[in-house]
Amino acid sequence: MLDFAVEDPSEDPAEVFSVVQEALEIAVGVIANADDSLGTLSEVVEELIELHAKSAQ
């Protein structure tokens, strides 16, 4: 959903950035305290980092 929001011109860019920022902060907090031996959480964080850069533009 965040992918679509970043690309959707009808969405408020500041609001999208804020949501992506918050999601990234939460994900980083979770991964710091979770077992990510399968790498699933790392993939999510990587995707959020990419979205964060896109939404910052």
N, C-alpha and C positions, 0 to 999 in steps of 0.2 A: 504494500500500500504506500509506503514511503517513496518507493521508486516512482510510482505514478504521480504522487503529490509534487515531487521535485520537478518533474517534466510538465506538469499541468499549469498552463499559463493563467488559469482562473484562480489558482490558489495564491494566497498571500505569501510571498517569498520569506518574509520575516517570521511568519508563524511556522512555516515548514522548517526553516532553519532551527527555530527554537525546539520543535518537536524532535528533529534529528539529533540535535545537541543533547537533549535530555535522554533520548534512547541510548546514545553512545555512552553517556556518563553512567547510566544504569548497567549497561552491558559490561563496561570495564569493571565496575564494582562487583558484578556477579562473577566474572571470569577470574578475578583476583582471589576469590574464595571458593571456587568450584573445581571439581575434577574435570578437566578437558582433555583427557587422554585420547579421545576420538577426534578432537579438533573441531567439533561442531560449533562450539562457542567462539573459537578463534575465527572461523569463517564468517560468523555473524558480525563480529567486531570489525573484520576487514571490510565487509560490505557497508557497514555503517560509516566507517572512515571515508570510503569512497563517496557515499551519499553526503557526508558532511562537507567534503570539498565541493561537490556539485552545488549543494544548496547555499554555500557561502558565496558563490559567484552571483 
